[in-house]
Amino acid sequence: MDTPIVRSFAPIASPDARILILGSMPGDASLKAKQYYAHPHNAFWRIMGELVGAGPDKPYGERTRILQANGIAVWDVLRSCIRPGSLDSDIRDEVPNDFATFFATHPHIAHIGLNGGKAAASFKKHAARHCPEHAIVTTLPSTSPAHAARSFAEKCALWRAALPLGRDVSD
């Protein structure tokens, strides 16, 4: 049996976004729900709840509006790939998203947070050359439930320190 190609979602992004958070590819729970970070044990929405009030207690549409109001865009490095299950280590045949167009249409992106090692490796391989020269790129600890080496508090603190939320992007 052939493993099907999985495809990512359109970005959550307003034209004036200044922070871009990139995952690698949505997992099975997210693909089924058609929502970013839908797995109940993924820490992304809990972290966003702590940082900007976009927690998992709110409906998905409200969470995405809160992110946009705070200048945060969310997307994935990959447009498609072959991956049985949800593990990043099983990703193969990567096809990147169109970062040249994204950065051209979102000129205020000044910080890029890479959600985990696979997002960082795929970004470096496929998209870094399109990155705005002024952008600060940071690899963040993965919010995936598969990466439990750090506590939620540690992850949240590292995300808070890396992202210029509520302060000028030149900080």
TIKE-37065 format. One line per field, with one value per atom (N, C-alpha, C, O): residue number from 1; x, y, z. Coordinates in nm, 3 decimals, decimal comma. Example, Ala and Ser with C-alpha at 12.3 -4.5 7.8 and 13.67 -1.06 7.14 Angstrom:
2
k	c(1;1;1;1;2;2;2;2)
X	c(1,319;1,230;1,320;1,424;1,285;1,367;1,290;1,341)
Y	c(-0,569;-0,450;-0,330;-0,332;-0,225;-0,106;0,003;0,114)
Z	c(0,780;0,780;0,780;0,846;0,708;0,714;0,787;0,804)
This chain:
171
k	c(1;1;1;1;2;2;2;2;3;3;3;3;4;4;4;4;5;5;5;5;6;6;6;6;7;7;7;7;8;8;8;8;9;9;9;9;10;10;10;10;11;11;11;11;12;12;12;12;13;13;13;13;14;14;14;14;15;15;15;15;16;16;16;16;17;17;17;17;18;18;18;18;19;19;19;19;20;20;20;20;21;21;21;21;22;22;22;22;23;23;23;23;24;24;24;24;25;25;25;25;26;26;26;26;27;27;27;27;28;28;28;28;29;29;29;29;30;30;30;30;31;31;31;31;32;32;32;32;33;33;33;33;34;34;34;34;35;35;35;35;36;36;36;36;37;37;37;37;38;38;38;38;39;39;39;39;40;40;40;40;41;41;41;41;42;42;42;42;43;43;43;43;44;44;44;44;45;45;45;45;46;46;46;46;47;47;47;47;48;48;48;48;49;49;49;49;50;50;50;50;51;51;51;51;52;52;52;52;53;53;53;53;54;54;54;54;55;55;55;55;56;56;56;56;57;57;57;57;58;58;58;58;59;59;59;59;60;60;60;60;61;61;61;61;62;62;62;62;63;63;63;63;64;64;64;64;65;65;65;65;66;66;66;66;67;67;67;67;68;68;68;68;69;69;69;69;70;70;70;70;71;71;71;71;72;72;72;72;73;73;73;73;74;74;74;74;75;75;75;75;76;76;76;76;77;77;77;77;78;78;78;78;79;79;79;79;80;80;80;80;81;81;81;81;82;82;82;82;83;83;83;83;84;84;84;84;85;85;85;85;86;86;86;86;87;87;87;87;88;88;88;88;89;89;89;89;90;90;90;90;91;91;91;91;92;92;92;92;93;93;93;93;94;94;94;94;95;95;95;95;96;96;96;96;97;97;97;97;98;98;98;98;99;99;99;99;100;100;100;100;101;101;101;101;102;102;102;102;103;103;103;103;104;104;104;104;105;105;105;105;106;106;106;106;107;107;107;107;108;108;108;108;109;109;109;109;110;110;110;110;111;111;111;111;112;112;112;112;113;113;113;113;114;114;114;114;115;115;115;115;116;116;116;116;117;117;117;117;118;118;118;118;119;119;119;119;120;120;120;120;121;121;121;121;122;122;122;122;123;123;123;123;124;124;124;124;125;125;125;125;126;126;126;126;127;127;127;127;128;128;128;128;129;129;129;129;130;130;130;130;131;131;131;131;132;132;132;132;133;133;133;133;134;134;134;134;135;135;135;135;136;136;136;136;137;137;137;137;138;138;138;138;139;139;139;139;140;140;140;140;141;141;141;141;142;142;142;142;143;143;143;143;144;144;144;144;145;145;145;145;146;146;146;146;147;147;147;147;148;148;148;148;149;149;149;149;150;150;150;150;151;151;151;151;152;152;152;152;153;153;153;153;154;154;154;154;155;155;155;155;156;156;156;156;157;157;157;157;158;158;158;158;159;159;159;159;160;160;160;160;161;161;161;161;162;162;162;162;163;163;163;163;164;164;164;164;165;165;165;165;166;166;166;166;167;167;167;167;168;168;168;168;169;169;169;169;170;170;170;170;171;171;171;171)
X	c(0,084;0,000;0,088;0,181;0,060;0,135;0,095;-0,023;0,194;0,167;0,121;0,188;0,008;-0,042;0,044;0,113;0,035;0,099;0,014;-0,108;0,077;0,005;0,039;0,149;-0,059;-0,045;-0,076;-0,165;0,002;-0,018;-0,132;-0,198;-0,154;-0,263;-0,211;-0,090;-0,304;-0,269;-0,220;-0,257;-0,137;-0,089;-0,199;-0,296;-0,182;-0,259;-0,171;-0,066;-0,210;-0,121;-0,196;-0,269;-0,179;-0,228;-0,113;0,003;-0,144;-0,038;0,068;0,181;0,031;0,127;0,196;0,254;0,190;0,255;0,403;0,468;0,456;0,599;0,672;0,795;0,596;0,653;0,593;0,472;0,677;0,632;0,677;0,796;0,581;0,612;0,590;0,483;0,694;0,691;0,705;0,799;0,611;0,625;0,679;0,715;0,684;0,730;0,611;0,605;0,518;0,399;0,296;0,332;0,167;0,066;0,061;0,076;0,041;0,025;-0,115;-0,200;-0,137;-0,266;-0,384;-0,484;-0,375;-0,487;-0,517;-0,634;-0,415;-0,434;-0,493;-0,582;-0,442;-0,496;-0,643;-0,723;-0,680;-0,821;-0,909;-1,020;-0,859;-0,936;-0,928;-1,008;-0,832;-0,807;-0,774;-0,820;-0,691;-0,649;-0,503;-0,459;-0,429;-0,292;-0,289;-0,369;-0,196;-0,167;-0,291;-0,318;-0,365;-0,491;-0,474;-0,567;-0,358;-0,341;-0,356;-0,291;-0,439;-0,466;-0,343;-0,343;-0,240;-0,119;-0,008;0,100;-0,033;0,065;0,057;-0,052;0,171;0,176;0,161;0,160;0,151;0,149;0,041;0,071;-0,084;-0,192;-0,185;-0,227;-0,134;-0,113;-0,009;-0,026;0,099;0,202;0,143;0,166;0,069;0,008;-0,093;-0,112;-0,156;-0,246;-0,169;-0,213;-0,053;0,030;0,088;0,098;0,127;0,198;0,106;0,134;-0,006;-0,093;-0,242;-0,325;-0,277;-0,418;-0,492;-0,615;-0,420;-0,483;-0,479;-0,428;-0,532;-0,525;-0,628;-0,722;-0,611;-0,698;-0,841;-0,929;-0,866;-1,001;-1,088;-1,210;-1,027;-1,102;-1,127;-1,050;-1,233;-1,256;-1,139;-1,074;-1,115;-1,001;-1,001;-0,896;-1,113;-1,119;-1,078;-1,011;-1,117;-1,079;-0,929;-0,863;-0,874;-0,730;-0,652;-0,554;-0,695;-0,622;-0,635;-0,540;-0,749;-0,765;-0,674;-0,616;-0,661;-0,572;-0,427;-0,354;-0,386;-0,250;-0,228;-0,129;-0,321;-0,307;-0,305;-0,229;-0,387;-0,390;-0,258;-0,225;-0,184;-0,055;0,062;0,177;0,033;0,138;0,203;0,314;0,134;0,190;0,128;0,005;0,211;0,169;0,213;0,314;0,136;0,168;0,160;0,067;0,259;0,261;0,351;0,400;0,373;0,465;0,570;0,545;0,686;0,793;0,752;0,778;0,689;0,657;0,514;0,420;0,501;0,370;0,314;0,195;0,403;0,360;0,479;0,595;0,446;0,549;0,479;0,357;0,559;0,507;0,544;0,661;0,444;0,470;0,360;0,246;0,396;0,299;0,293;0,397;0,177;0,166;0,201;0,188;0,247;0,271;0,414;0,443;0,503;0,640;0,720;0,721;0,786;0,871;0,982;1,026;1,028;1,137;1,096;1,181;0,965;0,916;0,890;0,847;0,915;0,890;0,991;1,111;0,940;1,027;0,962;0,845;1,037;0,990;0,930;0,816;1,011;0,967;0,948;1,032;0,837;0,813;0,784;0,685;0,869;0,851;0,738;0,696;0,690;0,595;0,667;0,790;0,590;0,643;0,683;0,606;0,805;0,852;0,888;0,876;0,929;0,961;0,836;0,842;0,723;0,598;0,552;0,509;0,561;0,516;0,591;0,529;0,724;0,801;0,779;0,784;0,756;0,727;0,594;0,580;0,497;0,365;0,349;0,246;0,451;0,452;0,587;0,670;0,607;0,738;0,779;0,894;0,688;0,721;0,773;0,804;0,784;0,834;0,978;1,067;0,997;1,129;1,182;1,301;1,094;1,134;1,069;0,950;1,148;1,097;1,131;1,248;1,027;1,045;1,020;0,911;1,118;1,109;1,071;1,146;0,953;0,897;0,960;0,902;1,079;1,146;1,254;1,270;1,328;1,444;1,412;1,485;1,306;1,271;1,232;1,272;1,154;1,119;1,246;1,259;1,341;1,466;1,546;1,597;1,559;1,636;1,572;1,642;1,441;1,371;1,377;1,390;1,366;1,376;1,514;1,526;1,617;1,754;1,773;1,836;1,720;1,737;1,659;1,711;1,535;1,445;1,413;1,384;1,417;1,357;1,448;1,417;1,558;1,643;1,689;1,704;1,711;1,760;1,658;1,694;1,530;1,425;1,399;1,323;1,462;1,441;1,485;1,592;1,406;1,450;1,583;1,603;1,672;1,805;1,798;1,883;1,700;1,689;1,623;1,622;1,569;1,494;1,585;1,693;1,539;1,606;1,538;1,416;1,616;1,563;1,607;1,726;1,509;1,536;1,473;1,356;1,548;1,491;1,438;1,512;1,309;1,240;1,222;1,221;1,207;1,179;1,045;0,947;1,040;0,918;0,804;0,823;0,686;0,566;0,500;0,400;0,554;0,496;0,497;0,590;0,392;0,392;0,501;0,534;0,557;0,666;0,797;0,891;0,803;0,924;0,897;0,864;0,912;0,880;1,004;0,995;1,118;1,241;1,238;1,303;1,162;1,150;1,009;0,913;0,997;0,866;0,792;0,852;0,662;0,584;0,638;0,653;0,668;0,719;0,850;0,870;0,939;1,066;1,040;1,096;0,955;0,924;0,864;0,905;0,768;0,700;0,800;0,795;0,889;0,989;1,081;1,114;1,122;1,210;1,137;1,195;1,011;0,933;0,914;0,928;0,883;0,862;0,990;0,984;1,104;1,231;1,268;1,331;1,229;1,271;1,182;1,229;1,056;0,962;0,934;0,908;0,940;0,923;0,775;0,725;0,707;0,564;0,543;0,598;0,463;0,431;0,545;0,539;0,648;0,757;0,799;0,765;0,871;0,918;1,007;1,090;0,990;1,067;1,216;1,295;1,257;1,399;1,464;1,586;1,386;1,442;1,543;1,601)
Y	c(-0,118;0,000;0,125;0,136;0,218;0,342;0,436;0,445;0,505;0,606;0,731;0,776;0,789;0,907;1,030;1,041;1,121;1,251;1,333;1,337;1,396;1,486;1,630;1,660;1,717;1,857;1,949;1,924;2,056;2,153;2,247;2,236;2,340;2,438;2,571;2,594;2,656;2,795;2,860;2,817;2,962;3,027;3,104;3,149;3,116;3,212;3,335;3,335;3,440;3,556;3,678;3,673;3,788;3,916;3,983;3,949;4,077;4,141;4,212;4,228;4,254;4,326;4,237;4,287;4,106;4,013;4,046;4,081;4,035;4,062;3,942;3,939;3,841;3,718;3,602;3,596;3,511;3,392;3,270;3,251;3,187;3,061;2,950;2,938;2,870;2,763;2,626;2,600;2,539;2,398;2,327;2,390;2,196;2,119;2,082;2,123;2,004;1,956;1,920;1,860;1,955;1,918;1,766;1,689;1,725;1,585;1,535;1,612;1,407;1,346;1,417;1,443;1,448;1,513;1,649;1,685;1,723;1,854;1,841;1,917;1,744;1,723;1,686;1,734;1,600;1,561;1,677;1,694;1,758;1,872;1,994;2,087;1,992;2,107;2,232;2,342;2,209;2,316;2,294;2,181;2,404;2,394;2,347;2,392;2,258;2,213;2,162;2,202;2,073;2,023;1,909;1,879;1,844;1,734;1,790;1,889;1,728;1,786;1,794;1,871;1,717;1,722;1,808;1,819;1,869;1,961;2,090;2,139;2,142;2,257;2,392;2,496;2,394;2,521;2,616;2,730;2,571;2,661;2,697;2,806;2,609;2,644;2,755;2,849;2,743;2,847;2,978;3,084;2,971;3,094;3,154;3,275;3,069;3,117;3,198;3,304;3,145;3,214;3,344;3,444;3,342;3,456;3,567;3,685;3,529;3,632;3,610;3,680;3,514;3,490;3,405;3,402;3,335;3,251;3,105;3,019;3,077;2,943;2,847;2,888;2,718;2,614;2,620;2,549;2,702;2,719;2,803;2,805;2,870;2,954;2,878;2,788;2,911;2,849;2,879;2,982;2,786;2,798;2,931;2,995;2,973;3,100;3,218;3,310;3,217;3,326;3,323;3,427;3,202;3,190;3,247;3,319;3,214;3,263;3,415;3,482;3,470;3,616;3,683;3,789;3,623;3,678;3,677;3,774;3,566;3,562;3,674;3,747;3,689;3,792;3,932;4,018;3,955;4,085;4,115;4,231;4,010;4,026;4,018;4,007;4,023;4,023;3,888;3,881;3,781;3,647;3,573;3,567;3,519;3,432;3,290;3,268;3,193;3,051;2,982;3,003;2,898;2,822;2,702;2,678;2,627;2,514;2,532;2,595;2,478;2,485;2,406;2,448;2,292;2,204;2,222;2,234;2,223;2,225;2,084;2,062;1,988;1,848;1,758;1,799;1,635;1,534;1,398;1,389;1,295;1,163;1,135;1,145;1,102;1,073;0,982;1,023;0,859;0,773;0,815;0,821;0,843;0,886;1,032;1,112;1,067;1,207;1,242;1,358;1,144;1,171;1,244;1,204;1,351;1,425;1,338;1,357;1,242;1,156;1,067;1,012;1,054;0,973;1,053;0,996;1,183;1,268;1,237;1,223;1,225;1,210;1,278;1,315;1,295;1,361;1,499;1,527;1,582;1,716;1,809;1,815;1,883;1,991;2,116;2,119;2,218;2,336;2,426;2,424;2,506;2,612;2,722;2,724;2,814;2,921;3,040;3,133;3,034;3,138;3,267;3,374;3,261;3,384;3,472;3,592;3,413;3,489;3,531;3,645;3,441;3,475;3,597;3,692;3,595;3,706;3,834;3,943;3,822;3,940;4,004;4,126;3,922;3,974;4,001;4,052;3,967;3,992;4,058;3,997;4,181;4,246;4,285;4,325;4,274;4,316;4,202;4,223;4,081;3,968;3,998;4,015;4,005;4,037;3,925;3,920;3,836;3,722;3,596;3,595;3,491;3,361;3,260;3,239;3,199;3,096;2,960;2,934;2,874;2,741;2,643;2,622;2,583;2,497;2,358;2,266;2,344;2,215;2,195;2,274;2,088;2,057;2,026;2,069;1,954;1,921;2,047;2,064;2,134;2,261;2,339;2,398;2,340;2,412;2,353;2,427;2,220;2,155;2,177;2,206;2,164;2,183;2,329;2,357;2,422;2,565;2,595;2,662;2,546;2,570;2,513;2,577;2,395;2,327;2,395;2,410;2,437;2,480;2,630;2,683;2,698;2,831;2,943;3,060;2,912;3,016;3,118;3,236;3,075;3,168;3,277;3,380;3,254;3,353;3,443;3,540;3,413;3,483;3,629;3,656;3,722;3,862;3,877;3,814;3,959;3,976;4,022;3,985;4,103;4,160;4,065;4,094;3,956;3,867;3,789;3,743;3,776;3,694;3,558;3,548;3,453;3,317;3,241;3,235;3,183;3,112;2,975;2,961;2,873;2,740;2,729;2,744;2,703;2,691;2,545;2,459;2,515;2,377;2,334;2,409;2,215;2,165;2,159;2,122;2,195;2,186;2,049;2,022;1,964;1,831;1,746;1,754;1,665;1,574;1,468;1,403;1,448;1,352;1,403;1,326;1,532;1,594;1,640;1,756;1,549;1,578;1,597;1,588;1,622;1,638;1,763;1,767;1,864;1,987;1,997;1,950;2,058;2,079;2,189;2,263;2,196;2,303;2,439;2,529;2,454;2,583;2,621;2,738;2,524;2,553;2,595;2,694;2,519;2,554;2,694;2,775;2,720;2,850;2,963;3,065;2,946;3,049;3,073;3,188;2,967;2,982;3,050;3,134;3,015;3,081;3,229;3,315;3,258;3,398;3,480;3,593;3,423;3,494;3,517;3,618;3,426;3,433;3,522;3,579;3,535;3,608;3,747;3,761;3,850;3,988;4,024;4,113;3,956;3,981;4,101;4,108;4,195;4,311;4,411;4,502;4,393;4,490;4,514;4,437;4,618;4,655;4,544;4,488;4,512;4,404;4,433;4,342;4,555;4,586;4,558;4,574;4,517;4,483;4,372;4,330)
Z	c(0,000;0,000;0,000;0,080;-0,089;-0,097;0,015;0,050;0,071;0,171;0,098;0,005;0,139;0,069;0,095;0,196;0,002;0,018;0,114;0,100;0,211;0,301;0,262;0,217;0,281;0,240;0,357;0,437;0,365;0,473;0,440;0,336;0,529;0,518;0,466;0,459;0,430;0,399;0,528;0,638;0,516;0,638;0,710;0,649;0,840;0,919;0,919;0,983;0,851;0,841;0,794;0,694;0,864;0,816;0,740;0,763;0,651;0,572;0,656;0,612;0,778;0,862;0,966;1,062;0,948;1,041;1,052;0,953;1,174;1,196;1,253;1,256;1,300;1,353;1,274;1,254;1,228;1,157;1,235;1,260;1,274;1,341;1,239;1,180;1,221;1,120;1,185;1,260;1,154;1,186;1,063;0,964;1,070;0,955;0,867;0,751;0,922;0,851;0,957;1,058;0,937;1,037;1,057;0,963;1,181;1,214;1,180;1,136;1,202;1,169;1,233;1,166;1,363;1,432;1,369;1,352;1,334;1,272;1,132;1,094;1,056;0,921;0,926;0,845;1,019;1,032;1,074;1,023;1,167;1,218;1,125;1,138;1,031;0,943;1,026;0,997;1,130;1,220;1,258;1,280;1,265;1,313;1,458;1,540;1,488;1,624;1,697;1,810;1,632;1,688;1,787;1,863;1,790;1,885;2,027;2,060;2,110;2,243;2,333;2,429;2,306;2,388;2,328;2,387;2,212;2,156;2,240;2,268;2,278;2,368;2,297;2,364;2,165;2,093;2,144;2,180;2,149;2,189;2,337;2,376;2,419;2,560;2,571;2,648;2,493;2,494;2,441;2,500;2,332;2,278;2,377;2,381;2,456;2,561;2,665;2,709;2,705;2,803;2,747;2,817;2,620;2,563;2,513;2,533;2,448;2,388;2,413;2,355;2,496;2,527;2,426;2,427;2,337;2,234;2,278;2,206;2,395;2,451;2,396;2,328;2,424;2,372;2,424;2,374;2,525;2,577;2,483;2,498;2,388;2,293;2,164;2,129;2,093;1,961;1,867;1,878;1,775;1,684;1,609;1,599;1,557;1,482;1,567;1,519;1,694;1,783;1,811;1,815;1,829;1,851;1,733;1,751;1,612;1,494;1,482;1,441;1,517;1,514;1,617;1,590;1,735;1,838;1,789;1,808;1,727;1,674;1,574;1,582;1,481;1,378;1,440;1,396;1,541;1,608;1,679;1,703;1,712;1,778;1,680;1,722;1,551;1,450;1,426;1,374;1,465;1,453;1,335;1,322;1,251;1,140;1,172;1,238;1,125;1,145;1,010;0,933;0,984;0,859;0,880;0,990;0,774;0,777;0,670;0,567;0,694;0,594;0,470;0,358;0,492;0,380;0,330;0,408;0,199;0,136;0,129;0,149;0,101;0,095;0,122;0,112;0,155;0,177;0,185;0,185;0,193;0,223;0,367;0,405;0,447;0,587;0,642;0,655;0,673;0,742;0,889;0,954;0,941;1,080;1,098;1,005;1,218;1,252;1,288;1,316;1,288;1,331;1,223;1,107;1,263;1,170;1,114;1,000;1,192;1,146;1,028;0,960;1,004;0,893;0,766;0,666;0,768;0,651;0,542;0,568;0,419;0,302;0,183;0,188;0,078;-0,045;-0,015;-0,049;0,050;0,092;-0,028;-0,118;-0,025;-0,121;-0,037;0,037;-0,047;0,039;-0,007;-0,122;0,088;0,055;-0,022;-0,028;-0,079;-0,162;-0,073;-0,053;-0,021;0,069;-0,002;0,057;-0,125;-0,199;-0,205;-0,179;-0,240;-0,248;-0,109;-0,091;-0,011;0,124;0,177;0,225;0,170;0,223;0,143;0,199;0,013;-0,068;-0,029;-0,035;0,010;0,046;0,196;0,240;0,273;0,417;0,453;0,520;0,408;0,419;0,561;0,583;0,657;0,793;0,880;0,997;0,824;0,902;0,945;0,863;1,077;1,132;1,221;1,250;1,263;1,347;1,292;1,259;1,283;1,239;1,348;1,381;1,403;1,505;1,444;1,392;1,448;1,390;1,501;1,596;1,487;1,592;1,583;1,525;1,641;1,649;1,545;1,451;1,564;1,481;1,336;1,247;1,311;1,172;1,095;0,980;1,157;1,091;1,061;0,954;1,156;1,135;1,020;0,935;1,017;0,911;0,774;0,677;0,767;0,638;0,595;0,476;0,690;0,656;0,599;0,496;0,665;0,618;0,478;0,392;0,454;0,326;0,213;0,102;0,241;0,134;0,131;0,023;0,243;0,248;0,296;0,273;0,360;0,419;0,316;0,348;0,195;0,092;0,058;0,002;0,092;0,066;0,186;0,177;0,297;0,423;0,412;0,357;0,462;0,461;0,536;0,641;0,483;0,542;0,686;0,768;0,719;0,853;0,955;1,074;0,908;0,997;1,091;1,053;1,214;1,313;1,312;1,328;1,293;1,286;1,411;1,443;1,481;1,606;1,601;1,565;1,637;1,653;1,795;1,892;1,805;1,934;1,971;1,883;2,100;2,136;2,079;2,085;2,025;1,963;2,063;2,179;2,016;2,100;2,087;2,155;2,002;1,978;2,104;2,184;2,123;2,237;2,227;2,327;2,109;2,092;2,153;2,172;2,183;2,237;2,380;2,404;2,473;2,612;2,698;2,821;2,638;2,715;2,803;2,907;2,762;2,841;2,896;2,834;3,011;3,071;2,994;2,916;3,016;2,955;2,998;2,915;3,125;3,176;3,106;3,072;3,086;3,017;2,873;2,825;2,802;2,663;2,656;2,573;2,741;2,740;2,765;2,697;2,860;2,890;2,771;2,740;2,703;2,587;2,471;2,402;2,449;2,345;2,379;2,292;2,504;2,546;2,525;2,477;2,559;2,544;2,398;2,365;2,310;2,170;2,084;1,985;2,120;2,035;2,090;2,210;2,005;2,051;2,066;1,997;2,155;2,174;2,265;2,375;2,217;2,298;2,311;2,393;2,229;2,230;2,085;1,996;2,065;1,932;1,876;1,948;1,748;1,687;1,680;1,653;1,703;1,702;1,836;1,850;1,936;2,069;2,058;2,159)
